[in-house]
């Protein structure tokens, strides 16, 4: 049953997840943590952090990790859990692929239409709101942010902004700082 539920959930997320991966996070959390309980809130937070650091879109990365974790937590072996990764990743990508294929066929003819332009103008603030909602959902009692985290954030922000340090290097430096401050 979990296989069909996983397919259904990620097809729905892929279909209604406007605004990219960060905008999808609140929908993903509502489904996989709150509704189905496949993973804990702490696992979700860890998956989001790992998904941000690995190459590729966060929505697809998190689908891959959550698909694996959900199937593994359901009692299946590691090798079978990989199929959960494949299923969730495929399901989250399929609606976008089909929609882009269909839209690209006709978009060139209607892109100057005032109603189409108005719809895109209306989607922009909604996307910003969904991204903000995802950030606020990650601020919970299990993710207590103390003064050390604020220091790491401030230093990383300042160094990236002032010295134009590459984000990957900054992620590595922030990880080292976290090891030093929290161990």
C-alpha positions as CSV (number, residue, x, y, z in Angstrom):
1,X,0.0,0.0,0.0
2,X,2.9,2.4,0.8
3,X,4.1,2.1,-2.8
4,X,0.8,3.4,-4.2
5,X,0.5,6.1,-1.6
6,X,4.1,7.2,-2.3
7,X,3.3,7.3,-6.0
8,X,0.1,9.3,-5.4
9,X,1.7,11.8,-3.0
10,X,4.6,12.6,-5.2
11,X,2.5,12.8,-8.4
12,X,0.3,15.3,-6.4
13,X,3.4,17.2,-5.2
14,X,4.8,17.3,-8.7
15,X,1.5,18.5,-10.1
16,X,0.7,21.2,-7.5
17,X,4.2,22.2,-6.4
18,X,4.4,25.6,-8.2
19,X,7.5,27.7,-7.6
20,X,10.2,25.1,-7.4
21,X,11.6,22.9,-4.7
22,X,11.5,25.4,-1.9
23,X,7.9,26.1,-2.5
24,X,7.2,22.4,-2.5
25,X,8.7,21.8,1.0
26,X,5.6,22.8,2.9
27,X,3.5,20.5,0.8
28,X,6.0,17.7,1.2
29,X,6.1,18.1,5.0
30,X,2.3,18.2,5.2
31,X,2.1,14.9,3.3
32,X,5.0,12.8,4.4
33,X,5.4,14.0,8.0
34,X,2.0,15.2,9.1
35,X,-0.5,13.1,7.1
36,X,1.3,9.8,6.5
37,X,4.0,9.8,9.1
38,X,6.5,8.1,6.9
39,X,9.3,10.1,8.4
40,X,9.8,12.2,11.6
41,X,10.1,16.0,11.6
42,X,13.8,15.6,12.5
43,X,14.3,13.3,9.6
44,X,12.5,15.7,7.3
45,X,14.7,18.6,8.5
46,X,17.9,16.5,7.9
47,X,16.7,15.5,4.5
48,X,16.1,19.1,3.6
49,X,19.6,20.1,4.7
50,X,21.2,17.3,2.7
51,X,19.0,18.1,-0.3
52,X,20.2,21.7,-0.2
53,X,23.8,20.6,-0.3
54,X,23.7,18.0,-3.0
55,X,23.7,18.9,-6.6
56,X,20.3,19.3,-8.3
57,X,16.9,20.7,-7.5
58,X,15.9,20.4,-3.8
59,X,12.4,19.1,-4.7
60,X,13.9,16.1,-6.6
61,X,16.7,15.5,-4.2
62,X,14.3,15.4,-1.2
63,X,11.9,13.1,-3.1
64,X,14.8,10.7,-3.7
65,X,15.8,10.8,0.0
66,X,12.3,10.6,1.3
67,X,11.3,7.8,-1.0
68,X,14.2,5.8,0.3
69,X,13.6,6.6,3.9
70,X,9.8,6.0,3.8
71,X,10.3,2.6,2.2
72,X,13.1,1.7,4.6
73,X,11.1,2.9,7.6
74,X,8.3,0.6,6.4
75,X,10.5,-2.4,7.0
76,X,11.9,-3.1,3.6
77,X,15.6,-3.8,2.8
78,X,18.1,-1.3,1.6
79,X,18.0,-2.6,-1.9
80,X,14.2,-2.4,-2.1
81,X,14.3,1.0,-0.5
82,X,16.3,2.2,-3.5
83,X,13.2,1.5,-5.6
84,X,11.3,3.8,-3.3
85,X,13.8,6.5,-4.3
86,X,13.3,5.8,-7.9
87,X,9.5,5.8,-7.6
88,X,9.3,9.1,-5.7
89,X,11.8,10.8,-8.0
90,X,10.0,9.6,-11.1
91,X,6.6,10.6,-9.7
92,X,7.6,14.1,-8.7
93,X,9.2,14.7,-12.2
94,X,6.4,13.2,-14.3
95,X,3.7,15.9,-14.0
96,X,6.2,18.7,-14.7
97,X,7.5,16.8,-17.8
98,X,4.1,16.3,-19.2
99,X,3.0,19.9,-18.4
100,X,6.1,21.4,-19.9
101,X,5.7,19.2,-23.0
102,X,2.0,20.3,-23.4
103,X,2.6,24.0,-22.6
104,X,5.7,24.4,-24.8
105,X,3.6,23.2,-27.7
106,X,1.1,26.1,-27.4
107,X,2.9,28.7,-25.3
108,X,4.6,30.4,-28.2
109,X,1.2,31.4,-29.6
110,X,-0.3,32.7,-26.3
111,X,2.7,34.2,-24.4
112,X,1.7,37.8,-25.3
113,X,-1.9,37.2,-24.2
114,X,-2.8,39.6,-21.4
115,X,-4.6,36.9,-19.4
116,X,-1.5,34.6,-19.5
117,X,0.7,37.5,-18.5
118,X,-1.7,38.4,-15.6
119,X,-1.6,34.8,-14.4
120,X,2.2,34.8,-14.3
121,X,2.2,38.1,-12.4
122,X,-0.3,36.6,-9.9
123,X,1.9,33.4,-9.4
124,X,5.0,35.4,-8.4
125,X,3.9,36.6,-5.0
126,X,2.3,33.2,-4.2
127,X,5.6,31.5,-5.0
128,X,7.4,33.9,-2.6
129,X,4.8,33.1,0.1
130,X,5.3,29.4,-0.3
131,X,9.0,29.7,0.0
132,X,8.6,31.8,3.2
133,X,6.2,29.2,4.5
134,X,8.8,26.5,3.9
135,X,11.3,28.5,5.9
136,X,8.9,29.1,8.8
137,X,8.0,25.4,8.9
138,X,11.6,24.5,9.4
139,X,11.7,26.7,12.5
140,X,10.2,24.4,15.0
141,X,10.9,23.0,18.5
142,X,13.1,20.3,17.1
143,X,15.3,22.8,15.2
144,X,16.2,25.1,18.0
145,X,18.4,27.9,16.8
146,X,20.8,29.2,19.4
147,X,23.3,32.0,19.3
148,X,26.0,29.8,17.7
149,X,23.8,29.2,14.7
150,X,23.2,33.0,14.4
151,X,27.0,33.5,14.5
152,X,27.6,30.9,11.8
153,X,24.9,32.5,9.7
154,X,26.2,36.1,10.1
155,X,29.8,35.1,9.4
156,X,28.8,33.0,6.3
157,X,26.5,35.8,5.0
158,X,29.1,38.5,5.5
159,X,32.0,36.5,4.0
160,X,29.9,35.5,1.0
161,X,28.6,39.0,0.4
162,X,31.8,40.9,1.1
163,X,34.5,38.5,-0.2
164,X,32.4,36.7,-2.8
165,X,33.3,33.3,-1.4
166,X,31.9,30.4,-3.4
167,X,28.8,28.9,-1.8
168,X,30.2,25.3,-1.8
169,X,33.3,26.5,0.0
170,X,31.1,28.4,2.5
171,X,29.0,25.3,3.1
172,X,32.2,23.3,3.9
173,X,33.5,26.1,6.2
174,X,30.1,26.4,8.0
175,X,30.2,22.6,8.5
176,X,33.7,22.8,10.0
177,X,32.5,25.7,12.2
178,X,29.6,23.7,13.3
179,X,31.8,20.8,14.3
180,X,34.1,23.1,16.2
181,X,31.2,24.9,18.0
182,X,29.0,22.0,18.8
183,X,31.5,19.3,19.7
